[in-house]
């Protein structure tokens, strides 16, 4: 049997070892107190190798920080406005998108300004409930002067085959 390495009182990341908890999977386990006040039991090898450095609070903080980076003007991945912006870019720019053949492949583009979500939000405002993005001229591009928030009734009556305006020849 290997010799037990006493690590009581040692600090590993945010964890301070306060006592021995026993054995688990043929390894000594240790009782620790985290800087945040929570307690955690883990094996000594994970502590010494730096695999366990907190009770889990560090991972939660990092996840919150990463989520905050994706939020702009109170918007993140889950908001309807952000989803609409992301979807219009995908159907125009991503050849693997299921709707690309009806948008990007037909020359529909997203204006350069709208490559930035903040600019899109500034131009279009919040997406009202019951609406999605609609191109006023269905032959035109996604740009401030050609887009609006519209319900499905308006959009269904604004399809290429119903449109009375001139077709936009894409340059």
N, CA, C and O of each residue as an XYZ file, in Angstrom:
684
protein
N       0.843     -1.174      0.000
C       0.000      0.000      0.000
C       0.890      1.240      0.000
O       1.940      1.258      0.642
N       0.461      2.281     -0.729
C       1.259      3.497     -0.809
C       1.106      4.303      0.457
O       0.106      4.202      1.169
N       2.120      5.106      0.724
C       2.142      5.926      1.924
C       1.203      7.115      1.756
O       1.184      7.760      0.707
N       0.436      7.395      2.784
C      -0.504      8.509      2.767
C       0.253      9.822      2.885
O       1.078      9.996      3.782
N      -0.030     10.739      1.978
C       0.564     12.075      2.027
C      -0.411     12.973      2.753
O      -1.532     13.185      2.291
N       0.008     13.498      3.884
C      -0.867     14.361      4.682
C      -0.895     15.762      4.067
O       0.138     16.422      3.959
N      -2.076     16.203      3.670
C      -2.205     17.515      3.041
C      -3.126     18.445      3.836
O      -3.542     19.489      3.333
N      -3.441     18.067      5.069
C      -4.296     18.921      5.905
C      -3.640     20.293      6.061
O      -2.447     20.400      6.343
N      -4.440     21.331      5.873
C      -3.959     22.708      5.989
C      -3.452     23.296      4.680
O      -3.270     24.509      4.577
N      -3.222     22.454      3.684
C      -2.728     22.960      2.408
C      -3.887     23.523      1.575
O      -5.039     23.105      1.690
N      -3.521     24.485      0.741
C      -4.512     25.120     -0.106
C      -4.249     24.735     -1.562
O      -3.116     24.772     -2.041
N      -5.330     24.366     -2.248
C      -5.279     23.994     -3.659
C      -6.342     24.827     -4.384
O      -7.537     24.550     -4.288
N      -5.884     25.843     -5.104
C      -6.833     26.745     -5.747
C      -7.643     27.476     -4.687
O      -7.085     28.200     -3.863
N      -8.919     27.292     -4.709
C      -9.814     27.923     -3.729
C     -10.108     27.007     -2.542
O     -10.793     27.409     -1.601
N      -9.599     25.790     -2.582
C      -9.908     24.805     -1.540
C      -8.792     24.701     -0.504
O      -7.610     24.649     -0.842
N      -9.194     24.672      0.756
C      -8.262     24.415      1.860
C      -8.658     23.085      2.483
O      -9.814     22.888      2.856
N      -7.696     22.174      2.595
C      -7.955     20.850      3.142
C      -8.076     20.968      4.659
O      -7.183     21.489      5.328
N      -9.217     20.468      5.200
C      -9.459     20.567      6.647
C      -9.375     19.225      7.357
O      -9.270     19.179      8.583
N      -9.420     18.140      6.605
C      -9.323     16.835      7.253
C      -9.462     15.711      6.257
O      -9.819     15.900      5.094
N      -9.160     14.523      6.768
C      -9.249     13.337      5.936
C     -10.679     12.808      5.983
O     -11.295     12.750      7.048
N     -11.204     12.421      4.811
C     -12.574     11.929      4.752
C     -12.640     10.412      4.653
O     -13.688      9.828      4.929
N     -11.557      9.762      4.269
C     -11.560      8.305      4.143
C     -10.894      7.883      2.858
O      -9.981      8.540      2.358
N     -11.381      6.749      2.324
C     -10.862      6.223      1.082
C     -11.993      6.070      0.070
O     -13.126      5.741      0.420
N     -11.658      6.314     -1.177
C     -12.608      6.096     -2.263
C     -11.831      5.667     -3.475
O     -10.877      6.338     -3.868
N     -12.216      4.562     -4.079
C     -11.513      4.017     -5.248
C     -10.013      3.868     -4.974
O      -9.191      4.246     -5.809
N      -9.658      3.324     -3.818
C      -8.276      3.041     -3.415
C      -7.425      4.302     -3.287
O      -6.198      4.233     -3.363
N      -8.065      5.444     -3.096
C      -7.339      6.700     -2.911
C      -7.883      7.413     -1.681
O      -9.065      7.305     -1.355
N      -7.012      8.132     -1.016
C      -7.447      8.914      0.141
C      -8.325     10.064     -0.342
O      -8.030     10.713     -1.345
N      -9.400     10.298      0.386
C     -10.263     11.438      0.085
C     -10.145     12.440      1.210
O      -9.898     12.070      2.358
N     -10.323     13.710      0.885
C     -10.103     14.784      1.826
C     -11.295     15.730      1.879
O     -11.938     16.022      0.871
N     -11.557     16.185      3.071
C     -12.607     17.168      3.292
C     -11.974     18.547      3.121
O     -10.938     18.839      3.717
N     -12.614     19.407      2.291
C     -12.073     20.733      1.994
C     -13.144     21.796      2.207
O     -14.341     21.520      2.130
N     -12.689     23.013      2.475
C     -13.574     24.161      2.541
C     -13.138     25.129      1.451
O     -11.960     25.461      1.324
N     -14.120     25.575      0.662
C     -13.851     26.490     -0.441
C     -13.858     27.924      0.076
O     -14.441     28.207      1.123
N     -13.213     28.826     -0.654
C     -13.205     30.245     -0.292
C     -14.613     30.824     -0.208
O     -14.857     31.768      0.543
N     -15.537     30.258     -0.979
C     -16.912     30.763     -0.973
C     -17.705     30.262      0.232
O     -18.824     30.714      0.474
N     -17.112     29.310      1.001
C     -17.780     28.799      2.193
C     -18.362     27.408      2.037
O     -18.692     26.770      3.037
N     -18.496     26.923      0.823
C     -19.020     25.578      0.594
C     -17.971     24.530      0.934
O     -16.772     24.808      0.957
N     -18.449     23.326      1.196
C     -17.565     22.212      1.504
C     -17.540     21.241      0.341
O     -18.505     21.127     -0.415
N     -16.414     20.538      0.208
C     -16.251     19.585     -0.894
C     -15.345     18.463     -0.427
O     -14.359     18.692      0.274
N     -15.690     17.246     -0.823
C     -14.843     16.097     -0.560
C     -14.310     15.605     -1.890
O     -15.068     15.400     -2.838
N     -12.997     15.416     -1.952
C     -12.371     14.970     -3.202
C     -11.115     14.180     -2.881
O     -10.660     14.173     -1.737
N     -10.550     13.516     -3.878
C      -9.337     12.736     -3.599
C      -8.089     13.612     -3.715
O      -8.074     14.615     -4.429
N      -7.065     13.212     -3.007
C      -5.832     13.985     -2.930
C      -5.118     14.125     -4.259
O      -4.504     15.155     -4.534
N      -5.196     13.102     -5.074
C      -4.525     13.149     -6.372
C      -5.126     14.270     -7.240
O      -4.387     15.003     -7.897
N      -6.442     14.403     -7.242
C      -7.075     15.477     -8.014
C      -6.674     16.849     -7.495
O      -6.519     17.787     -8.276
N      -6.506     16.972     -6.194
C      -6.069     18.245     -5.616
C      -4.639     18.553     -6.044
O      -4.349     19.650     -6.522
N      -3.746     17.575     -5.870
C      -2.337     17.806     -6.172
C      -2.083     18.052     -7.655
O      -1.178     18.810     -8.005
N      -2.868     17.423     -8.535
C      -2.702     17.617     -9.982
C      -3.416     18.877    -10.481
O      -3.289     19.239    -11.651
N      -4.156     19.537     -9.606
C      -4.871     20.746    -10.013
C      -6.155     20.475    -10.774
O      -6.690     21.373    -11.424
N      -6.661     19.241    -10.702
C      -7.904     18.892    -11.397
C      -9.133     19.377    -10.626
O     -10.181     19.639    -11.217
N      -8.998     19.493     -9.305
C     -10.075     20.024     -8.476
C      -9.518     21.237     -7.748
O      -8.591     21.115     -6.947
N     -10.088     22.414     -8.027
C      -9.569     23.643     -7.415
C     -10.639     24.463     -6.704
O     -10.334     25.478     -6.077
N     -11.898     24.020     -6.803
C     -12.989     24.717     -6.111
C     -14.132     23.740     -5.885
O     -14.081     22.586     -6.312
N     -15.158     24.221     -5.209
C     -16.335     23.385     -4.955
C     -17.229     23.293     -6.180
O     -18.195     22.530     -6.198
N     -16.908     24.063     -7.192
C     -17.737     24.173     -8.387
C     -18.107     25.620     -8.649
O     -18.630     25.957     -9.711
N     -17.828     26.479     -7.665
C     -18.177     27.897     -7.810
C     -17.360     28.564     -8.912
O     -17.857     29.467     -9.585
N     -16.125     28.137     -9.104
C     -15.291     28.750    -10.128
C     -15.877     28.494    -11.521
O     -15.932     29.403    -12.349
N     -16.314     27.254    -11.780
C     -16.895     26.921    -13.068
C     -18.175     27.727    -13.300
O     -18.424     28.176    -14.419
N     -18.982     27.915    -12.263
C     -20.214     28.692    -12.388
C     -19.895     30.155    -12.698
O     -20.571     30.778    -13.516
N     -18.871     30.701    -12.050
C     -18.468     32.085    -12.322
C     -17.997     32.238    -13.759
O     -18.351     33.202    -14.438
N     -17.193     31.280    -14.222
C     -16.692     31.342    -15.593
C     -17.840     31.245    -16.588
O     -17.848     31.958    -17.592
N     -18.801     30.379    -16.327
C     -19.942     30.239    -17.225
C     -20.742     31.537    -17.272
O     -21.204     31.942    -18.339
N     -20.905     32.184    -16.134
C     -21.620     33.460    -16.091
C     -20.860     34.533    -16.866
O     -21.466     35.323    -17.591
N     -19.547     34.564    -16.717
C     -18.723     35.535    -17.450
C     -18.832     35.318    -18.952
O     -18.947     36.279    -19.713
N     -18.796     34.057    -19.384
C     -18.900     33.753    -20.807
C     -20.281     34.128    -21.334
O     -20.406     34.664    -22.435
N     -21.312     33.846    -20.548
C     -22.672     34.209    -20.972
C     -22.799     35.721    -21.079
O     -23.464     36.224    -21.985
N     -22.171     36.448    -20.168
C     -22.238     37.908    -20.199
C     -21.566     38.465    -21.443
O     -21.973     39.513    -21.944
N     -20.553     37.789    -21.947
C     -19.864     38.249    -23.153
C     -20.769     38.167    -24.381
O     -20.600     38.933    -25.330
N     -21.734     37.237    -24.366
C     -22.618     37.071    -25.517
C     -23.790     38.040    -25.480
O     -24.539     38.140    -26.452
N     -23.958     38.746    -24.386
C     -25.105     39.638    -24.247
C     -24.732     41.039    -24.712
O     -23.708     41.587    -24.304
N     -25.560     41.607    -25.558
C     -25.382     42.975    -26.035
C     -26.697     43.703    -25.833
O     -27.738     43.229    -26.291
N     -26.676     44.814    -25.177
C     -27.884     45.599    -24.950
C     -28.990     44.754    -24.330
O     -30.158     44.888    -24.693
N     -28.619     43.883    -23.396
C     -29.609     43.045    -22.740
C     -30.042     41.850    -23.566
O     -31.008     41.176    -23.209
N     -29.357     41.572    -24.654
C     -29.719     40.464    -25.522
C     -28.641     39.396    -25.495
O     -27.453     39.690    -25.359
N     -29.067     38.182    -25.625
C     -28.157     37.064    -25.720
C     -28.712     36.052    -26.697
O     -29.635     36.352    -27.454
N     -28.159     34.865    -26.684
C     -28.543     33.851    -27.642
C     -30.028     33.506    -27.603
O     -30.594     33.122    -28.627
N     -30.659     33.632    -26.464
C     -32.037     33.173    -26.346
C     -33.110     34.178    -26.681
O     -34.282     33.801    -26.694
N     -32.797     35.431    -26.954
C     -33.847     36.421    -27.167
C     -34.402     36.338    -28.594
O     -33.669     35.989    -29.520
N     -35.683     36.654    -28.779
C     -36.276     36.600    -30.118
C     -35.573     37.522    -31.122
O     -35.397     37.142    -32.280
N     -35.174     38.718    -30.701
C     -34.507     39.651    -31.606
C     -33.180     39.076    -32.075
O     -32.866     39.124    -33.265
N     -32.407     38.540    -31.157
C     -31.114     37.957    -31.499
C     -31.300     36.740    -32.412
O     -30.555     36.565    -33.376
N     -32.290     35.906    -32.107
C     -32.533     34.718    -32.934
C     -32.891     35.103    -34.367
O     -32.443     34.461    -35.317
N     -33.701     36.154    -34.522
C     -34.055     36.607    -35.873
C     -32.826     37.079    -36.631
O     -32.644     36.751    -37.804
N     -31.977     37.857    -35.949
C     -30.751     38.355    -36.574
C     -29.849     37.198    -36.984
O     -29.316     37.165    -38.093
N     -29.692     36.255    -36.070
C     -28.826     35.113    -36.349
C     -29.381     34.282    -37.507
O     -28.618     33.821    -38.357
N     -30.694     34.089    -37.547
C     -31.318     33.268    -38.583
C     -31.186     33.920    -39.959
O     -30.900     33.230    -40.937
N     -31.385     35.226    -40.052
C     -31.286     35.871    -41.363
C     -29.859     35.798    -41.892
O     -29.654     35.640    -43.096
N     -28.889     35.909    -41.021
C     -27.499     35.791    -41.460
C     -27.201     34.357    -41.912
O     -26.506     34.155    -42.908
N     -27.714     33.377    -41.195
C     -27.468     31.980    -41.556
C     -28.047     31.651    -42.930
O     -27.368     31.044    -43.758
N     -29.292     32.045    -43.179
C     -29.925     31.681    -44.453
C     -29.310     32.406    -45.643
O     -29.459     31.964    -46.782
N     -28.625     33.509    -45.391
C     -27.973     34.231    -46.491
C     -26.505     33.860    -46.660
O     -25.968     33.978    -47.762
N     -25.850     33.418    -45.604
C     -24.397     33.248    -45.632
C     -23.904     31.818    -45.444
O     -22.761     31.510    -45.783
N     -24.748     30.943    -44.910
C     -24.307     29.590    -44.601
C     -24.899     28.605    -45.616
O     -26.095     28.315    -45.582
N     -24.068     28.103    -46.503
C     -24.531     27.199    -47.554
C     -25.132     25.913    -47.006
O     -25.854     25.216    -47.719
N     -24.846     25.592    -45.759
C     -25.394     24.373    -45.149
C     -26.749     24.613    -44.491
O     -27.401     23.663    -44.058
N     -27.177     25.872    -44.410
C     -28.473     26.192    -43.807
C     -29.593     25.674    -44.707
O     -29.495     25.761    -45.931
N     -30.650     25.139    -44.111
C     -31.741     24.547    -44.881
C     -32.446     25.556    -45.786
O     -33.041     25.160    -46.789
N     -32.396     26.842    -45.459
C     -33.071     27.864    -46.252
C     -32.136     28.630    -47.192
O     -32.570     29.558    -47.875
N     -30.871     28.251    -47.229
C     -29.897     28.974    -48.053
C     -30.314     29.041    -49.529
O     -30.125     30.072    -50.175
N     -30.872     27.966    -50.059
C     -31.225     27.939    -51.488
C     -32.254     29.009    -51.853
O     -32.303     29.440    -53.005
N     -33.071     29.442    -50.902
C     -34.077     30.472    -51.173
C     -33.599     31.881    -50.843
O     -34.310     32.851    -51.105
N     -32.420     32.001    -50.278
C     -31.909     33.314    -49.876
C     -30.518     33.543    -50.453
O     -30.374     34.168    -51.504
N     -29.509     33.046    -49.781
C     -28.134     33.262    -50.221
C     -27.875     32.792    -51.639
O     -27.184     33.471    -52.398
N     -28.418     31.644    -52.007
C     -28.206     31.112    -53.350
C     -28.887     31.971    -54.414
O     -28.497     31.942    -55.581
N     -29.898     32.731    -54.015
C     -30.595     33.627    -54.958
C     -30.047     35.044    -54.900
O     -30.601     35.963    -55.503
N     -28.954     35.208    -54.168
C     -28.280     36.498    -54.132
C     -28.703     37.430    -53.010
O     -28.230     38.565    -52.946
N     -29.580     36.979    -52.129
C     -29.995     37.835    -51.012
C     -28.826     37.965    -50.049
O     -28.229     36.969    -49.638
N     -28.506     39.200    -49.694
C     -27.362     39.482    -48.819
C     -27.821     40.221    -47.564
O     -28.916     40.781    -47.516
N     -26.969     40.207    -46.567
C     -27.159     40.998    -45.358
C     -26.206     42.178    -45.482
O     -25.019     41.993    -45.749
N     -26.724     43.398    -45.288
C     -25.863     44.576    -45.421
C     -24.702     44.502    -44.428
O     -24.801     43.858    -43.383
N     -23.628     45.157    -44.767
C     -22.423     45.121    -43.937
C     -22.705     45.626    -42.519
O     -22.189     45.073    -41.548
N     -23.513     46.665    -42.403
C     -23.835     47.233    -41.082
C     -24.445     46.182    -40.162
O     -24.163     46.161    -38.964
N     -25.270     45.320    -40.715
C     -25.966     44.333    -39.898
C     -25.130     43.093    -39.589
O     -25.656     42.129    -39.034
N     -23.873     43.095    -39.925
C     -22.995     42.024    -39.476
C     -22.776     42.146    -37.967
O     -22.346     41.192    -37.318
N     -23.070     43.307    -37.422
C     -22.957     43.577    -35.985
C     -24.360     43.628    -35.392
O     -25.188     44.425    -35.833
N     -24.634     42.791    -34.403
C     -25.957     42.732    -33.806
C     -26.391     44.078    -33.228
O     -27.562     44.441    -33.340
N     -25.487     44.815    -32.621
C     -25.834     46.106    -32.026
C     -26.419     47.056    -33.066
O     -27.373     47.778    -32.773
N     -25.867     47.067    -34.264
C     -26.376     47.926    -35.336
C     -27.750     47.454    -35.795
O     -28.636     48.269    -36.050
N     -27.925     46.145    -35.899
C     -29.228     45.585    -36.271
C     -30.289     46.002    -35.250
O     -31.377     46.440    -35.623
N     -29.969     45.864    -33.974
C     -30.903     46.234    -32.909
C     -31.217     47.722    -32.948
O     -32.365     48.120    -32.753
N     -30.224     48.530    -33.193
C     -30.422     49.983    -33.274
C     -31.369     50.331    -34.426
O     -32.230     51.199    -34.278
N     -31.216     49.666    -35.560
C     -32.036     49.960    -36.728
C     -33.451     49.385    -36.629
O     -34.415     50.040    -37.023
N     -33.576     48.174    -36.110
C     -34.866     47.478    -36.123
C     -35.626     47.561    -34.805
O     -36.847     47.405    -34.782
N     -34.913     47.804    -33.706
C     -35.565     47.792    -32.400
C     -35.894     46.375    -31.973
O     -35.541     45.407    -32.646
N     -36.577     46.271    -30.843
C     -36.961     44.961    -30.314
C     -37.952     44.283    -31.256
O     -38.792     44.940    -31.870
N     -37.844     42.981    -31.358
C     -38.801     42.222    -32.161
C     -40.122     42.127    -31.397
O     -40.163     41.538    -30.317
N     -41.197     42.693    -31.938
C     -42.497     42.586    -31.262
C     -43.005     41.146    -31.255
O     -42.732     40.385    -32.182
N     -43.728     40.781    -30.233
C     -44.272     39.436    -30.129
C     -45.185     39.158    -31.320
O     -45.957     40.027    -31.725
N     -45.103     37.970    -31.874
C     -45.937     37.577    -32.993
C     -45.405     38.003    -34.346
O     -46.103     37.880    -35.353
N     -44.172     38.504    -34.386
C     -43.597     38.951    -35.656
C     -42.245     38.289    -35.896
O     -41.628     37.731    -34.989
N     -41.810     38.370    -37.147
C     -40.439     38.002    -37.512
C     -39.970     39.028    -38.532
O     -40.741     39.887    -38.960
N     -38.729     38.934    -38.912
C     -38.157     39.896    -39.864
C     -38.749     39.647    -41.253
O     -38.913     38.500    -41.670
N     -39.062     40.719    -41.953
C     -39.654     40.632    -43.282
C     -38.971     41.638    -44.194
O     -38.761     42.790    -43.814
N     -38.624     41.197    -45.405
C     -38.079     42.120    -46.400
C     -39.252     42.738    -47.151
O     -40.060     42.017    -47.736
N     -39.353     44.045    -47.140
C     -40.449     44.749    -47.801
C     -40.461     44.401    -49.285
O     -41.506     44.044    -49.830
N     -39.318     44.501    -49.936
C     -39.149     44.039    -51.309
C     -38.556     42.638    -51.195
O     -37.387     42.496    -50.836
N     -39.343     41.594    -51.495
C     -38.837     40.231    -51.298
C     -37.685     39.866    -52.225
O     -37.073     38.811    -52.064
N     -37.383     40.726    -53.194
C     -36.239     40.508    -54.066
C     -35.005     41.242    -53.537
O     -33.901     41.058    -54.051
N     -35.194     42.072    -52.511
C     -34.114     42.898    -51.985
C     -33.321     42.221    -50.892
O     -33.584     41.078    -50.518
N     -32.362     42.938    -50.399
C     -31.463     42.430    -49.365
C     -31.981     42.757    -47.970
O     -32.931     43.522    -47.804
N     -31.334     42.161    -46.973
C     -31.610     42.511    -45.582
C     -30.813     43.771    -45.272
O     -29.592     43.726    -45.121
N     -31.521     44.896    -45.179
C     -30.911     46.189    -44.892
C     -31.982     47.083    -44.272
O     -33.173     46.811    -44.428
N     -31.581     48.140    -43.575
C     -32.542     48.958    -42.822
C     -33.731     49.464    -43.631
O     -34.855     49.438    -43.128
N     -33.529     49.915    -44.846
C     -34.621     50.487    -45.638
C     -35.530     49.434    -46.254
O     -36.561     49.778    -46.832
N     -35.175     48.170    -46.144
C     -35.967     47.123    -46.791
C     -36.526     46.108    -45.797
O     -37.028     45.063    -46.211
N     -36.450     46.390    -44.502
C     -36.902     45.402    -43.526
C     -37.852     46.000    -42.511
O     -37.828     47.197    -42.225
N     -38.690     45.126    -41.975
C     -39.657     45.497    -40.941
C     -39.981     44.246    -40.138
O     -39.704     43.127    -40.569
N     -40.563     44.448    -38.983
C     -41.109     43.338    -38.208
C     -42.542     43.153    -38.704
O     -43.315     44.111    -38.713
N     -42.907     41.946    -39.115
C     -44.243     41.701    -39.643
C     -44.775     40.364    -39.132
O     -44.015     39.443    -38.831
N     -46.116     40.285    -39.041
C     -46.723     39.017    -38.633
C     -46.795     38.088    -39.854
O     -46.465     38.487    -40.971
N     -47.227     36.854    -39.621
C     -47.230     35.866    -40.695
C     -48.219     36.213    -41.804
O     -47.959     35.900    -42.966
N     -49.340     36.847    -41.483
C     -50.310     37.247    -42.504
C     -49.676     38.215    -43.503
O     -49.798     38.033    -44.714
N     -49.002     39.241    -42.988
C     -48.338     40.222    -43.864
C     -47.258     39.536    -44.693
O     -47.137     39.782    -45.893
N     -46.473     38.676    -44.047
C     -45.394     38.009    -44.771
C     -45.913     37.070    -45.857
O     -45.334     36.996    -46.941
N     -46.995     36.356    -45.574
C     -47.541     35.437    -46.580
C     -48.085     36.171    -47.794
O     -48.160     35.595    -48.879
N     -48.459     37.413    -47.633
C     -48.940     38.220    -48.757
C     -47.824     39.030    -49.397
O     -48.078     39.837    -50.291
N     -46.602     38.825    -48.952
C     -45.459     39.585    -49.467
C     -44.394     38.647    -50.040
O     -43.197     38.905    -49.916
N     -44.832     37.584    -50.653
C     -43.885     36.638    -51.247
C     -43.528     37.080    -52.655
O     -44.236     37.887    -53.257
N     -42.444     36.560    -53.170
C     -41.983     36.927    -54.513
C     -43.081     36.755    -55.565
O     -43.252     37.603    -56.440
N     -43.816     35.657    -55.469
C     -44.828     35.412    -56.501
C     -46.024     36.364    -56.400
O     -46.781     36.498    -57.361
N     -46.206     37.025    -55.257
C     -47.316     37.965    -55.078
C     -46.899     39.420    -55.261
O     -47.745     40.312    -55.328
N     -45.603     39.652    -55.342
C     -45.118     41.032    -55.247
C     -45.360     41.803    -56.532
O     -45.135     41.296    -57.631
N     -45.822     43.034    -56.375
C     -46.182     43.865    -57.528
C     -45.040     44.791    -57.974
O     -45.101     45.371    -59.058
N     -44.012     44.927    -57.151
C     -42.884     45.817    -57.497
C     -41.962     45.162    -58.500
O     -42.184     44.032    -58.937
N     -40.934     45.888    -58.853
C     -39.960     45.359    -59.800
C     -39.003     44.414    -59.094
O     -38.629     44.628    -57.941
N     -38.622     43.388    -59.791
C     -37.642     42.449    -59.241
C     -36.293     43.141    -59.172
O     -35.899     43.879    -60.076
N     -35.615     42.890    -58.103
C     -34.285     43.471    -57.898
C     -33.277     42.561    -58.590
O     -33.196     41.375    -58.269
N     -32.525     43.086    -59.513
C     -31.466     42.317    -60.137
C     -30.247     42.450    -59.243
O     -29.715     43.546    -59.065
N     -29.811     41.347    -58.690
C     -28.704     41.378    -57.735
C     -27.402     41.635    -58.446
O     -27.077     40.987    -59.441
N     -26.658     42.591    -57.923
C     -25.360     42.913    -58.516
C     -24.262     42.247    -57.734
O     -23.087     42.394    -58.072
